[in-house]
Amino acid sequence: MKPKFTSITAAIIFIWIAVTLIGVFAPNLQILETGGTELTVPVGAICAPFFAAIATVFVAFWGYRER
């Protein structure tokens, strides 16, 4: 494996480690309605994987292409 490919692979791994940490430690969005209904949404666990998937595609596309 070429050194360039190793660093790109490490970058993708770190992206997904960050997603895991965000999912575990990010705060939740709590919505309280007047009727007593409470809604809790894990915003970090929803948004982070979406943007990490986009970042993974771009990193892989630009990192693994041969010139």
VENLIN-V296046 format. One record per run of one state. SS is the DSSP state (alpha for helix, beta for strand, coil for the rest). FROM is the first residue (numbers start at 1). LEN is the number of residues. Records with the same first field share a line. If there is no record, write none. Layout:
BEGIN
SS: FROM-LEN + FROM-LEN
END
This chain:
BEGIN
coil: 1-2 + 26-3 + 33-5 + 42-1 + 65-3
alpha: 3-23 + 43-22
beta: 29-4 + 38-4
END
